[in-house]
């Protein structure tokens, strides 16, 4: 009685594993009719003969801020954490750019455990659930806003060595307190 039951369990297990295998690409057999989709092939001469005014490179819309400064990067809400991580990992690509970022203003704890490090940030996923954050530590000579104010910060990035790790700072040229808040929790 034990053997048939064990054999059944093994077969079910094998059947379950076979469903998790990657699908292989099936090829069309020689007996199937060819696809009805027409295929168009152009030669270089065909392309050169066309008097089509379509530009080779698609043109991007130019905003007023782009006309003023090509080296401005505005951190978007949709890719907030991803863009800040890219600045940190590829700093040489961003060190001469002006960064514009929105988020909450707050004081973070320094390595000595004192809550005195100004930052613009948003909450995000962390190691223990939703306890992470992403943003910039701030260096600013002016007056900081109230804790938890929603701010728009403009500045240039800087990486500062702090013992065995590095911190990403924003050398602030302008802080603006906004009435309308964006997403306080972001996932990417």
C-alpha positions, 0 to 999 in steps of 0.5 A: 500500500505504501509503494503505490501512494509513494509512486503517486506522490513522486509522479505528482511532484514531477508533474508539478516541476514540469509545469515550471520549466521555461517554455521552448520556442516552437518553430513552424513546420514545413507543412504549415502555410507561410504567415500572411503578413507581408514583409517589406525589404528596402535597399539603400537605394530605395531609401536614398531615392525617397524624397521624404522630409521625415528627419532621420533623428526624432526630435524631442520637444524643447521646454523653456528650462531646456533652452536656459540650461541643458545641464539641469536634471529634474528628479521625477516622482515616477523614477525618484529612487532610481534616478538618485541611485544612478546619480550616486553610482555614476557620479561623474555623469552628474557632478556638473549638473544642476539637480532639482528634487522635491520631497519632505524636509527632515533632520536625520541622525548623524553617525553619533546618533544626533538628529541634526543632518538636513535632508530632502527625502521620500519614504520607500522600501527598506530592509524590514518592509517600508522603512527605507528612504531615498533622497539627498543630504543638504548643505545650505547656508540659508534658513531651513523650512519647518520639519516635514515641509514639502520642498523643492530643492535646486543644487549641485550634487557632491559625494562626501567620504564619511569613514568607510562609506559615502554620503550623497549631498546636494549643495543647495542654491535654492529651497522653495516650500510648496503647498501641494505635496507629492507622493511621500512613499515611492517604490522606484 
